[in-house]
Structures are given as structure tokens and as C-alpha cells.
Amino acid sequence: MDINKYSPKFRLKNKDLLHLADLSTEEIFEILYAAKQMKKKYRVGEIVNILRGKTVGLLFGNVSTRTRVAFELGIRQLGGDYIFLPKNETQLSRGESVKDTAVMLGRFGLSALVLRGFVDAELEEFAAHSDIPVINGISDTAHPLQVLSDIFTVWEKKGKLENLKLAYIGDGNNVANSLIIGCSKCDMNISIASPSGYSPVKSVVERGMQFGDVVITDSIAEAVRDADIVYTDVFISMSDEDDEQKKAKLEKYRVTKDVMALAKEDALFMHCMPVRRGEEVTADVADGPQSIMYDQAENRLHLNKAVLALLMNER
């Protein structure tokens, strides 16, 4: 489906946003068009009070820069309020059940809940016991908001999504999992180059193959050949312990200028940040003319606002 021929209705069927697999292509496009609208309004200084009188709970199980700032500022820019809840400062850290926490937060008048650093089973349980929208800020196997923002950024930079190729190099982590689903549902081709033992989840790959062209390989050259986008992430994810053996295996999967030269001449470099220059990518690529990682980071603000507006506007 060509996104540029799609007519948005600015509505979502789902109450929650937990995984991209739960969204249809049309729903993804609804979010991308809403992000485009949010960014346009932001750039011209238009005041949007769509969340006036509503409060969003930010229940975070790990530290954050982009997710927290994008949500806190985004909620304020939409006229709403938020309450920041570090998990280790709640009774969840002392064994209180997810059910009791979810029900209680809804009874206190929250209008939506953003969860970060929870496992998938906990996300599903929160959603099952919450009458309010539950949003996955990042989990052990998925990073849907990041990838929606990434796809929005690609659309913005390339003017289309259909038949573009994205090559992901490195650890097959939660970002890679979500990229597979997000790209395949948007008619983008995706290739993942990872060393043996660090490929994305098999079930996710199989799900992505139902929608589009997904290639899993240990060859960087195969993955990057004719790519429009080259993407990487840190070798050690936030929830993982430092692992020198893993770093040694992934060392050959660093994105360098030579790797970028294997892609199309106008290929762009993407990284969801935080970036470890010299580890998963060289500084001359991360800070070079092909890099759009700061555009990705900015677009998290507009994408998050779009998701909040679509999920909360009719509630």
C-alpha cells in the first residue's frame, strides 16, 4: 500500500499500543499522518490543547532520556499533565500485583499509562486490567514507538516508503524485532545482518515474512547491498549486562564508511540512540552527512504526541 495515496481518518481501532503486530498497515499510516500533522503544528507554533484536563502516567522501569523528555514535553504541548512514576519508587518493586496497580491508577483518574522497561507479559496484564490506554514505551522484545518514529523519518526524508530497503546491522534486539514488523507492514524491504546467536526472534521474522521481504543473514555485504537506509543500535541493550564475548562477536558488525559505501549512493544512516561511537558505528558515519539520527530523535516528540492524541482524544 502506497502511503502517499492513503487518506487518513485520524482514528485507531485499538485501545492500546503494545506491539506493531497488533496494528494494521492502515493504523500505522494513521499514526504517521498524525505525526506529520503534529510536527507541522509544532513548527508554526500552533497551540494544541487536545489533552486539556487529562493526565498521563509515565511508569518507567529503567532510565530514559528521549522517551521521557518526548512524552513529558509532548503532553505539555498538547495541554495535558503527567505524573512520572519510577517503578522502584512504587509498590510494584515490593511485590504488589500488576492487576492491583493497573486498577488503582485508573481509579485515580489517569487518562493513559506509558510503560517502559517491562516484560511483554506485564504489558499484556496491565492492558487486560486497565480501562485506560496502555502504551509500550519499550519492552524486552519490542520498541514500537521508536520504530514508528523511524518509519515516519524515512517517509519524511525519502518521500515514500514502498519498495525502500532498510538494512539493520548488529544485535537482533527489540528494535530489530519491531523494525521487521513495521517495515514489512509498510511495504519496505528489510535485511538484518547479525552474527550467529544474535539474530532477531524467529517468530517475529516469520510474522514479518507474511507481509514483506525479510532477509536474515550473517553477511553485512548481502544485507547492505542496494539499501536506502543503513541502521544500527548499541551492542549491549539497556536491560542486558555488559558482555565482552558478545561485544567481540559483534565487533565485525560495526557500521563504517566502507559499509555505507556498499549501500546506495544516497543511502541514509539511522541510529535510535544512545550511540557508542567507535563501537557499533564510527564517528565519521554517526556525525557524517548521511546521518539523520538527530532527526529520528526529534521525531519521537511528534510521534509520541500523535499516539497520545489518537488513543486519548475520544476517551
Rosetta silent file (secondary structure, phi, psi, omega in degrees, C-alpha in Angstrom):
SEQUENCE: MDINKYSPKFRLKNKDLLHLADLSTEEIFEILYAAKQMKKKYRVGEIVNILRGKTVGLLFGNVSTRTRVAFELGIRQLGGDYIFLPKNETQLSRGESVKDTAVMLGRFGLSALVLRGFVDAELEEFAAHSDIPVINGISDTAHPLQVLSDIFTVWEKKGKLENLKLAYIGDGNNVANSLIIGCSKCDMNISIASPSGYSPVKSVVERGMQFGDVVITDSIAEAVRDADIVYTDVFISMSDEDDEQKKAKLEKYRVTKDVMALAKEDALFMHCMPVRRGEEVTADVADGPQSIMYDQAENRLHLNKAVLALLMNER
SCORE:     score description
SCORE:     0.000 S_00000001
   1 L     0.000  131.553 -179.168    0.000    0.000    0.000 S_00000001
   2 L   -84.044  117.209 -178.137    1.344    3.413   -1.007 S_00000001
   3 H   -61.886  -31.063 -177.603    1.275    5.757    1.981 S_00000001
   4 H   -74.530   -9.244  176.332    1.099    8.788   -0.282 S_00000001
   5 H  -105.993    4.128 -178.079   -2.223    7.552   -1.699 S_00000001
   6 L   -87.364  139.506  177.516   -3.729    6.864    1.711 S_00000001
   7 L  -107.169  107.711 -175.470   -6.441    9.161    3.102 S_00000001
   8 L   -71.666  147.375  175.324   -6.191    9.326    6.904 S_00000001
   9 L  -108.963   -8.064 -179.312   -9.252    9.345    9.150 S_00000001
  10 L    56.353   49.633  176.122   -7.215   10.049   12.308 S_00000001
  11 L  -141.956  148.268  173.452   -8.739    7.152   14.201 S_00000001
  12 L  -121.615  145.603  177.670   -7.386    3.918   15.689 S_00000001
  13 L   -80.251  -36.460 -174.324   -9.341    0.751   16.370 S_00000001
  14 L   -78.627  144.806  173.905   -7.142   -0.431   19.226 S_00000001
  15 L   -76.637  -34.763 -175.100   -7.390    0.940   22.770 S_00000001
  16 L  -114.870  164.971  170.877   -3.741    0.158   23.493 S_00000001
  17 E  -130.025   96.046 -177.675   -0.436    0.281   21.624 S_00000001
  18 L  -106.584  -44.743 -177.176    1.695   -2.625   22.795 S_00000001
  19 L  -142.712  147.722  178.413    3.197   -4.156   19.646 S_00000001
  20 H   -65.648  -25.951  177.818    3.303   -3.231   15.968 S_00000001
  21 H   -62.162  -21.934  179.814    1.988   -6.703   15.172 S_00000001
  22 H   -80.412  -12.068 -176.206   -1.318   -5.553   16.716 S_00000001
  23 L  -101.432  142.075  171.017   -1.638   -2.717   14.180 S_00000001
  24 L   -79.385  167.333  175.041   -2.803   -2.950   10.591 S_00000001
  25 H   -58.222  -41.104 -179.577   -0.948   -1.113    7.837 S_00000001
  26 H   -62.434  -40.284  179.460   -3.772    1.421    7.804 S_00000001
  27 H   -67.479  -37.094  174.984   -3.427    2.063   11.538 S_00000001
  28 H   -61.484  -44.244  178.802    0.314    2.591   11.156 S_00000001
  29 H   -63.396  -37.334  176.838   -0.401    5.102    8.397 S_00000001
  30 H   -57.333  -43.906 -179.410   -2.960    6.850   10.645 S_00000001
  31 H   -66.863  -41.780 -178.768   -0.227    7.341   13.247 S_00000001
  32 H   -65.877  -40.763  177.464    2.313    8.553   10.678 S_00000001
  33 H   -67.477  -36.887  177.129   -0.096   11.090    9.212 S_00000001
  34 H   -65.657  -38.317  176.811   -0.986   12.290   12.708 S_00000001
  35 H   -63.568  -39.913  177.628    2.735   12.705   13.472 S_00000001
  36 H   -60.710  -42.945  178.706    3.120   14.738   10.283 S_00000001
  37 H   -65.623  -42.851  179.314    0.266   16.977   11.371 S_00000001
  38 H   -61.549  -42.029 -179.269    1.690   17.337   14.887 S_00000001
  39 H   -66.083  -39.624  178.645    5.089   18.323   13.550 S_00000001
  40 H   -62.519  -44.626  179.856    3.575   20.902   11.206 S_00000001
  41 H   -64.846  -39.031  179.082    1.590   22.475   14.045 S_00000001
  42 H   -62.503  -43.853 -176.239    4.688   22.481   16.279 S_00000001
  43 H   -65.922  -31.752 -179.484    6.816   24.185   13.641 S_00000001
  44 L   -95.211    1.321  177.158    4.353   27.047   13.131 S_00000001
  45 L    76.838   21.704  179.117    3.713   27.447   16.862 S_00000001
  46 L   -73.011  131.545  179.853    0.056   26.427   16.748 S_00000001
  47 L   -80.468  128.557  179.449   -1.373   25.716   20.200 S_00000001
  48 L  -123.444  116.604 -177.284   -2.990   22.291   20.516 S_00000001
  49 L  -111.905   38.662 -174.389   -4.965   21.564   23.687 S_00000001
  50 L   -65.916  -21.252  179.386   -6.277   18.153   22.745 S_00000001
  51 L  -107.139   17.945  179.542   -5.248   16.696   26.129 S_00000001
  52 L   -58.114  131.865  179.185   -6.571   19.508   28.312 S_00000001
  53 L    82.239    5.814 -178.618   -7.876   18.095   31.587 S_00000001
  54 L  -117.856  147.159 -178.467   -6.134   14.745   31.064 S_00000001
  55 E  -125.328  133.722 -179.413   -3.194   13.235   32.935 S_00000001
  56 E  -108.179  132.811  174.894   -0.808   10.574   31.628 S_00000001
  57 E   -90.806  131.253  177.302    1.079    8.230   33.922 S_00000001
  58 E  -110.722   95.162 -176.782    4.695    7.513   32.979 S_00000001
  59 E   -99.730  101.709 -170.631    5.591    4.274   34.779 S_00000001
  60 E  -110.816  128.575  177.829    9.255    3.638   33.982 S_00000001
  61 L   -94.861   -6.507  175.191   11.247    0.585   34.994 S_00000001
  62 L  -147.360  173.040 -175.741   14.556    1.922   33.684 S_00000001
  63 L   -72.891  159.260 -176.320   16.278    5.210   32.967 S_00000001
  64 L  -157.235  147.967  169.968   15.449    7.220   29.886 S_00000001
  65 L  -112.756  -68.156 -173.426   16.345   10.385   28.024 S_00000001
  66 H   -65.570  -45.079 -178.095   14.423   10.540   24.731 S_00000001
  67 H   -63.250  -45.726 -178.196   11.312    8.614   25.789 S_00000001
  68 H   -66.581  -48.696 -177.372   10.853   10.582   28.996 S_00000001
  69 H   -64.718  -42.680 -179.095   11.572   14.029   27.545 S_00000001
  70 H   -62.381  -39.356  179.006    9.483   13.392   24.418 S_00000001
  71 H   -74.206  -45.108 -177.090    6.491   12.315   26.496 S_00000001
  72 H   -63.196  -47.013  179.010    6.779   14.980   29.202 S_00000001
  73 H   -69.801  -39.731 -179.630    7.183   17.840   26.732 S_00000001
  74 H   -62.164  -42.757  178.437    4.711   16.340   24.295 S_00000001
  75 H   -62.059  -43.448  177.889    1.992   16.027   26.931 S_00000001
  76 H   -62.599  -41.919 -179.023    2.556   19.649   27.987 S_00000001
  77 H   -66.182  -22.022  176.872    2.458   20.806   24.367 S_00000001
  78 L   -94.641    7.970  175.084   -0.923   19.098   24.000 S_00000001
  79 L    84.085    8.971 -178.200   -2.271   20.906   27.069 S_00000001
  80 L   -99.866 -171.855  178.898   -2.217   17.880   29.363 S_00000001
  81 E  -130.661  165.732  179.610   -0.447   16.887   32.550 S_00000001
  82 E  -144.378  160.294  171.293    1.642   13.886   33.571 S_00000001
  83 E  -129.465  124.679 -178.689    2.872   12.077   36.650 S_00000001
  84 E   -91.216  125.866 -174.102    6.283   10.402   36.496 S_00000001
  85 E  -125.919   91.958  172.374    6.417    7.087   38.370 S_00000001
  86 E   -62.667  130.381 -175.943    9.793    5.332   38.637 S_00000001
  87 H   -55.443  -38.817 -176.696    8.948    1.664   39.147 S_00000001
  88 H   -72.633   -4.189  175.144   11.425    1.325   42.029 S_00000001
  89 H  -107.076   10.693  176.741    9.520    4.042   43.896 S_00000001
  90 L  -114.553  170.664  179.718    6.188    2.210   43.643 S_00000001
  91 H   -71.584  -11.218  172.862    4.827   -0.825   45.447 S_00000001
  92 H   -58.014  -34.725 -179.920    5.457   -2.872   42.309 S_00000001
  93 H   -72.113  -11.349  179.407    9.067   -3.042   43.471 S_00000001
  94 H  -111.686   13.656  173.426    7.842   -4.620   46.733 S_00000001
  95 L   100.900    2.382  176.598    5.680   -7.268   45.110 S_00000001
  96 L   -62.316  145.830 -175.755    2.320   -5.577   44.578 S_00000001
  97 L   -73.386  153.291  175.318    0.472   -7.197   41.682 S_00000001
  98 H   -60.692  -42.002 -179.723    0.202   -5.665   38.237 S_00000001
  99 H   -56.692  -50.197 -177.652   -3.583   -6.028   38.453 S_00000001
 100 H   -62.486  -40.247  179.691   -3.868   -4.003   41.661 S_00000001
 101 H   -65.605  -45.406 -177.550   -1.560   -1.298   40.312 S_00000001
 102 H   -62.949  -46.156 -179.220   -3.363   -1.063   36.981 S_00000001
 103 H   -64.746  -44.620 -177.954   -6.840   -0.826   38.513 S_00000001
 104 H   -61.612  -44.163 -178.760   -5.747    1.669   41.158 S_00000001
 105 H   -62.877  -37.522  176.707   -4.076    4.020   38.648 S_00000001
 106 H   -67.508  -39.160  179.107   -7.230    4.084   36.555 S_00000001
 107 H   -65.843  -28.283  179.202   -9.404    4.786   39.608 S_00000001
 108 L   -76.709   -7.503  173.029   -7.205    7.761   40.489 S_00000001
 109 L   103.945   11.827  173.968   -8.154    9.385   37.192 S_00000001
 110 L   -64.475  147.898 -179.429   -5.235    8.788   34.849 S_00000001
 111 L  -100.225  -17.749  177.194   -6.243    9.002   31.203 S_00000001
 112 E  -163.915  161.161 -178.173   -3.423    6.827   29.799 S_00000001
 113 E  -135.357  124.957  175.968   -0.410    4.881   31.003 S_00000001
 114 E  -103.799  124.384  179.729    3.013    4.649   29.354 S_00000001
 115 E  -108.774  134.255  177.819    5.112    1.656   30.455 S_00000001
 116 E  -133.838  131.277  176.476    8.859    1.482   29.927 S_00000001
 117 E    82.874   27.182  177.106   11.189   -1.367   30.837 S_00000001
 118 E  -109.686  156.125  175.829    8.557   -4.049   31.426 S_00000001
 119 L   -80.848  161.659 -173.674    8.430   -7.572   30.007 S_00000001
 120 H   -59.061  -39.171 -179.325    5.735   -8.432   27.490 S_00000001
 121 H   -61.361  -37.570  178.219    3.668  -10.487   29.932 S_00000001
 122 H   -68.610  -39.488  176.551    3.428   -7.499   32.273 S_00000001
 123 H   -57.480  -48.159 -178.650    2.367   -5.239   29.397 S_00000001
 124 H   -62.770  -37.908 -179.940   -0.424   -7.616   28.482 S_00000001
 125 H   -69.524  -41.364  175.737   -1.547   -7.846   32.101 S_00000001
 126 H   -57.551  -48.355 -177.868   -1.613   -4.069   32.520 S_00000001
 127 H   -62.816  -37.892 -178.422   -3.704   -3.740   29.368 S_00000001
 128 H   -65.145  -31.098 -175.601   -6.075   -6.504   30.483 S_00000001
 129 H  -105.539    4.682 -177.984   -6.852   -4.763   33.778 S_00000001
 130 L  -107.827  131.513  172.940   -6.794   -1.133   32.562 S_00000001
 131 L   -84.032  -11.521 -179.533   -9.796    0.728   31.250 S_00000001
 132 L  -100.335  159.019  178.293   -7.399    3.425   30.007 S_00000001
 133 L   -60.610  137.771  175.427   -4.979    3.160   27.037 S_00000001
 134 E  -114.783  129.878 -174.889   -1.693    1.402   27.786 S_00000001
 135 E  -120.376  131.141  178.107    1.331    2.328   25.645 S_00000001
 136 E   -83.398  106.447  177.371    4.546    0.339   25.354 S_00000001
 137 E   -77.796  -27.366  169.187    7.432    2.792   25.784 S_00000001
 138 E   174.606  139.401  176.976    9.914   -0.099   25.377 S_00000001
 139 E  -130.752 -176.201 -176.919    9.838   -3.752   26.418 S_00000001
 140 L   -66.932  -27.228 -177.357   12.219   -6.682   26.354 S_00000001
 141 L  -117.313   -3.296 -173.833   11.210   -7.711   22.823 S_00000001
 142 L  -149.072  151.461  174.354    9.778   -4.571   21.210 S_00000001
 143 L  -140.182   69.121 -171.325   10.220   -0.821   20.758 S_00000001
 144 H   -63.309  -40.052 -177.822    7.141    0.179   18.744 S_00000001
 145 H   -66.401  -38.565  177.727    7.230    3.955   19.296 S_00000001
 146 H   -60.895  -47.317 -175.935   10.870    4.150   18.223 S_00000001
 147 H   -71.264  -35.598  173.252   10.216    2.243   15.018 S_00000001
 148 H   -60.427  -41.375  176.748    7.068    4.216   14.196 S_00000001
 149 H   -64.854  -39.755  178.430    9.173    7.351   14.577 S_00000001
 150 H   -62.333  -45.101 -179.445   11.890    5.811   12.403 S_00000001
 151 H   -65.817  -38.515  174.556    9.429    4.983    9.642 S_00000001
 152 H   -59.771  -42.055  179.765    7.998    8.492    9.867 S_00000001
 153 H   -64.941  -41.421  177.105   11.525    9.870    9.494 S_00000001
 154 H   -61.001  -46.428  178.015   12.185    7.677    6.441 S_00000001
 155 H   -58.101  -43.312 -179.828    8.937    8.880    4.851 S_00000001
 156 H   -62.288  -42.336 -173.976    9.912   12.467    5.604 S_00000001
 157 H   -83.894  -36.810 -175.574   13.406   12.097    4.098 S_00000001
 158 H   -99.352  -14.268  178.746   12.688    9.799    1.154 S_00000001
 159 L    79.338    1.032  179.550    9.174   10.940    0.281 S_00000001
 160 L  -163.024  173.070  173.984    7.879    7.381    0.216 S_00000001
 161 L  -125.273  -37.787 -174.171    8.050    4.003    1.960 S_00000001
 162 L   -56.539  127.322  175.155    7.022    1.495   -0.679 S_00000001
 163 L    69.989    9.120  171.165    9.886   -0.644   -2.053 S_00000001
 164 L   -75.321  154.684  177.999   12.594    1.073    0.005 S_00000001
 165 E  -116.844  126.693  174.454   15.200   -1.203    1.565 S_00000001
 166 E  -110.428  128.599  177.024   16.375   -0.856    5.158 S_00000001
 167 E  -109.790  122.532  177.646   19.468   -2.766    6.274 S_00000001
 168 E  -105.472  130.120 -177.290   19.921   -3.309   10.004 S_00000001
 169 E  -118.787  125.234  174.785   23.410   -4.254   11.214 S_00000001
 170 L   128.325 -151.562 -175.426   24.134   -5.673   14.677 S_00000001
 171 L   -67.556  132.287  178.563   22.329   -7.302   17.571 S_00000001
 172 L   -79.222   69.571 -171.420   18.879   -8.666   16.779 S_00000001
 173 L   -94.980 -161.942 -177.798   17.304   -6.874   19.728 S_00000001
 174 H   -62.767  -35.202  177.119   13.913   -5.312   20.476 S_00000001
 175 H   -65.442  -44.965  178.451   14.496   -2.526   17.930 S_00000001
 176 H   -60.533  -42.218  178.178   15.341   -5.070   15.223 S_00000001
 177 H   -57.902  -47.619 -178.188   12.207   -7.053   16.086 S_00000001
 178 H   -70.573  -33.497  176.354    9.973   -4.001   15.731 S_00000001
 179 H   -61.650  -40.282 -179.902   11.736   -2.873   12.546 S_00000001
 180 H   -58.966  -48.724 -178.378   10.939   -6.221   10.936 S_00000001
 181 H   -69.823  -46.990 -177.268    7.219   -5.874   11.655 S_00000001
 182 H   -62.596  -47.781 -178.947    6.998   -2.132   10.989 S_00000001
 183 H   -64.940  -45.769 -176.663    8.922   -2.171    7.709 S_00000001
 184 H   -64.294  -34.476  179.294    7.201   -5.253    6.330 S_00000001
 185 H   -74.609  -16.084  179.331    3.749   -3.824    7.080 S_00000001
 186 L  -104.770   17.845  178.171    4.682   -0.617    5.242 S_00000001
 187 L    62.917   28.517  171.302    5.884   -2.424    2.091 S_00000001
 188 L   -98.595  145.225  174.533    9.533   -1.767    2.886 S_00000001
 189 E   -87.352  142.048 -179.242   12.135   -4.477    2.383 S_00000001
 190 E  -135.982  135.189  175.810   14.340   -5.226    5.378 S_00000001
 191 E  -122.825  134.554  179.979   17.603   -7.133    5.737 S_00000001
 192 E  -115.922  123.130  175.303   19.166   -7.970    9.098 S_00000001
 193 E  -110.676  112.649 -179.716   22.875   -8.797    9.379 S_00000001
 194 L  -139.896  151.534  175.222   23.779  -10.371   12.740 S_00000001
 195 L   -71.914  161.287  179.221   26.326  -12.943   13.890 S_00000001
 196 L   -54.689  131.939 -179.848   25.193  -16.454   14.749 S_00000001
 197 L    94.620   -7.780 -177.026   23.296  -16.493   18.030 S_00000001
 198 L  -128.189   26.361  177.128   22.239  -12.847   17.851 S_00000001
 199 L   -78.868  161.670  176.993   19.537  -12.890   15.169 S_00000001
 200 L   -62.205  166.224 -179.245   16.055  -11.486   15.833 S_00000001
 201 L   -59.245  131.109 -175.210   13.346  -13.672   17.365 S_00000001
 202 H   -58.602  -42.310 -178.641   12.354  -16.420   14.902 S_00000001
 203 H   -63.894  -33.849  177.788    8.611  -15.950   15.443 S_00000001
 204 H   -68.700  -43.400  178.318    8.957  -12.234   14.673 S_00000001
 205 H   -59.681  -45.788 -179.960   10.868  -12.975   11.472 S_00000001
 206 H   -63.170  -38.223  177.983    8.205  -15.463   10.382 S_00000001
 207 H   -65.143  -43.318  179.306    5.473  -12.914   11.154 S_00000001
 208 H   -62.966  -36.764 -179.136    7.277  -10.253    9.122 S_00000001
 209 H   -65.656  -17.807  176.675    7.663  -12.593    6.159 S_00000001
 210 L   -71.726  -20.920 -174.581    3.869  -12.797    5.964 S_00000001
 211 L  -110.838  -27.901 -174.532    3.787   -9.126    4.990 S_00000001
 212 L  -161.787 -169.755 -176.830    7.006   -8.389    3.105 S_00000001
 213 L   -86.333  109.383  179.521   10.553   -9.245    2.074 S_00000001
 214 E  -120.386  124.915  179.842   12.623  -10.061    5.170 S_00000001
 215 E  -118.674  127.729  176.053   16.198  -11.324    4.837 S_00000001
 216 E  -114.706  124.505 -174.778   18.218  -12.632    7.791 S_00000001
 217 E  -147.872  164.359  171.331   21.923  -13.131    7.127 S_00000001
 218 L  -102.000    5.818 -177.960   25.338  -13.037    8.764 S_00000001
 219 L  -101.487  116.551  177.059   26.732  -11.138    5.765 S_00000001
 220 H   -62.547  -43.211 -177.784   26.930   -7.356    6.033 S_00000001
 221 H   -59.961  -42.410  178.800   27.539   -7.046    2.301 S_00000001
 222 H   -64.643  -42.488 -177.769   24.398   -9.037    1.482 S_00000001
 223 H   -67.444  -40.576 -170.948   22.271   -7.018    3.883 S_00000001
 224 H   -85.796  -19.736 -176.494   23.534   -3.594    2.831 S_00000001
 225 L   -53.972  123.728  178.516   23.613   -4.125   -0.936 S_00000001
 226 L    63.986   22.774  179.755   21.274   -1.573   -2.599 S_00000001
 227 L   -76.649  142.716  174.154   19.998   -0.348    0.777 S_00000001
 228 L   -89.441  -26.103 -179.545   18.303    3.044    1.048 S_00000001
 229 E  -134.024  135.100  171.135   18.762    3.094    4.831 S_00000001
 230 E  -115.908  126.097 -170.581   21.521    1.613    6.995 S_00000001
 231 E  -127.689  141.797  172.179   20.504    1.271   10.642 S_00000001
 232 E  -145.567  171.207  179.843   22.285    0.108   13.783 S_00000001
 233 L  -143.824  171.758  179.485   21.880    0.087   17.568 S_00000001
 234 L   -59.861  152.220  178.625   24.096   -0.406   20.604 S_00000001
 235 L   -71.528  -36.955 -178.328   25.670   -3.835   21.065 S_00000001
 236 L  -112.852  110.065 -179.335   24.532   -4.114   24.695 S_00000001
 237 L   -68.934  162.513 -173.918   20.901   -3.176   25.279 S_00000001
 238 L   -59.052  -35.931 -176.480   19.867   -1.352   28.448 S_00000001
 239 L   -83.367   -5.200 -177.539   18.322   -4.417   30.055 S_00000001
 240 L   -97.816  150.310  173.307   21.381   -6.594   29.370 S_00000001
 241 L   -77.881  152.836  178.028   24.508   -6.973   31.447 S_00000001
 242 L   -58.477  132.291 -172.565   27.828   -5.946   29.920 S_00000001
 243 L  -137.481  102.247 -177.382   29.085   -8.902   27.884 S_00000001
 244 H   -66.218  -34.200  178.517   32.602   -8.814   26.456 S_00000001
 245 H   -64.791  -41.785  177.852   32.054  -12.028   24.493 S_00000001
 246 H   -64.519  -43.494  178.120   29.001  -10.525   22.818 S_00000001
 247 H   -59.679  -40.785 -179.708   30.891   -7.335   22.016 S_00000001
 248 H   -63.555  -39.349  178.949   33.711   -9.369   20.472 S_00000001
 249 H   -68.640  -36.870 -176.692   31.242  -11.218   18.233 S_00000001
 250 H   -84.912  -10.090 -175.575   29.510   -8.012   17.185 S_00000001
 251 H   -54.931  -36.385 -179.445   32.736   -6.058   16.632 S_00000001
 252 H   -73.201   -8.686 -177.280   32.767   -7.037   12.948 S_00000001
 253 H  -102.384   28.826  175.268   29.261   -5.624   12.612 S_00000001
 254 L   -76.949  138.432  176.473   30.306   -2.015   13.105 S_00000001
 255 E   -85.760  118.798 -179.752   28.924    0.475   10.579 S_00000001
 256 L  -121.658  178.117  176.463   31.835    2.254    8.889 S_00000001
 257 H   -63.639  -33.381  177.542   32.249    4.403    5.786 S_00000001
 258 H   -66.107  -37.666  176.497   33.176    1.231    3.905 S_00000001
 259 H   -65.878  -44.798  179.065   29.884   -0.351    4.976 S_00000001
 260 H   -61.232  -31.892 -179.665   27.940    2.737    3.903 S_00000001
 261 H   -67.512  -18.634  177.982   29.697    2.574    0.527 S_00000001
 262 H   -77.807  -20.069 -179.611   28.043   -0.809   -0.080 S_00000001
 263 L   -85.147 -176.454  176.545   24.600    0.804    0.065 S_00000001
 264 L   -62.869  156.153 -176.646   23.053    3.159   -2.472 S_00000001
 265 L   -60.892  -33.436 -179.037   24.890    6.413   -3.062 S_00000001
 266 L   -99.715   21.276 -179.883   22.098    8.408   -1.424 S_00000001
 267 L   -64.115  149.549  179.644   21.650    5.990    1.482 S_00000001
 268 E  -112.102  151.002  177.731   20.981    7.455    4.921 S_00000001
 269 E  -104.060  134.903  179.850   22.325    6.304    8.285 S_00000001
 270 E  -128.599  147.105  178.387   19.976    5.813   11.245 S_00000001
 271 E  -153.053  131.014 -175.465   20.561    5.067   14.924 S_00000001
 272 L   -78.203  -11.206  177.861   17.927    5.119   17.681 S_00000001
 273 L    66.184  151.419    5.239   20.456    6.377   20.268 S_00000001
 274 L   -70.480  149.696 -175.636   22.186    6.419   22.691 S_00000001
 275 L  -106.157  141.129  175.801   25.159    5.950   20.369 S_00000001
 276 L  -111.810   87.106 -178.390   28.553    4.475   21.277 S_00000001
 277 E   -58.720  132.958 -178.500   30.893    5.995   18.712 S_00000001
 278 L    93.361  -13.145  178.604   33.684    3.601   17.866 S_00000001
 279 L  -102.014  -79.341 -179.526   31.677    0.569   18.984 S_00000001
 280 L   -86.681  -15.123  178.994   28.639   -0.098   16.781 S_00000001
 281 E  -151.873  145.456  176.833   29.362    2.849   14.446 S_00000001
 282 L   -80.169  154.783 -177.080   32.355    5.010   13.655 S_00000001
 283 H   -62.406  -35.313 -177.356   32.214    8.716   14.452 S_00000001
 284 H   -68.591  -20.403  173.540   32.644    9.736   10.821 S_00000001
 285 H   -87.156  -48.786 -178.294   29.397    7.941    9.963 S_00000001
 286 H   -58.738  -36.362 -177.522   27.401    8.940   13.056 S_00000001
 287 L  -105.797   10.222 -176.436   28.371   12.579   12.596 S_00000001
 288 L   -86.512  178.274 -175.215   28.644   12.499    8.817 S_00000001
 289 L   -68.118  -19.094  179.861   26.412   13.959    6.098 S_00000001
 290 L   -86.637  -10.591 -175.041   24.404   10.735    5.655 S_00000001
 291 E   -78.452  133.772  176.106   23.367   10.569    9.312 S_00000001
 292 L  -126.184   26.429 -174.471   19.803   11.503   10.274 S_00000001
 293 H   -67.378  -28.397  176.884   19.864   10.202   13.839 S_00000001
 294 H   -73.728  -30.496  174.323   19.056   13.614   15.336 S_00000001
 295 H   -65.914  -40.887  174.830   16.030   13.863   13.047 S_00000001
 296 H   -56.244  -47.910 -176.644   14.940   10.479   14.388 S_00000001
 297 H   -62.134  -44.600  178.807   15.321   11.740   17.942 S_00000001
 298 H   -61.869  -39.936 -175.328   13.305   14.909   17.299 S_00000001
 299 H   -69.076  -15.672  172.653   10.550   12.959   15.608 S_00000001
 300 H   -58.653  -37.297  179.081    9.984   10.922   18.766 S_00000001
 301 H   -59.592  -51.233 -175.130    8.323   14.059   20.157 S_00000001
 302 H   -71.165  -37.182  178.809    5.883   14.383   17.280 S_00000001
 303 H   -66.593  -44.720  179.280    5.214   10.641   17.006 S_00000001
 304 H   -61.286  -40.305  178.396    4.507   10.292   20.732 S_00000001
 305 H   -63.923  -38.815  179.084    2.087   13.208   20.588 S_00000001
 306 H   -62.219  -44.384 -179.993    0.345   11.595   17.628 S_00000001
 307 H   -63.937  -45.643  178.704   -0.107    8.316   19.515 S_00000001
 308 H   -59.476  -46.007 -178.001   -1.427   10.082   22.616 S_00000001
 309 H   -63.265  -43.652 -177.781   -3.874   12.153   20.585 S_00000001
 310 H   -69.407  -38.699 -178.372   -5.225    9.186   18.642 S_00000001
 311 H   -78.826  -28.822 -170.916   -5.598    6.915   21.671 S_00000001
 312 H  -106.716  -16.524 -170.026   -6.963    9.522   24.096 S_00000001
 313 L   -62.878  -32.477 -176.850   -8.944   12.009   22.042 S_00000001
 314 L  -102.470   17.349 -176.859  -12.199   10.042   22.103 S_00000001
 315 L  -118.352    0.000    0.000  -11.868    8.854   25.717 S_00000001
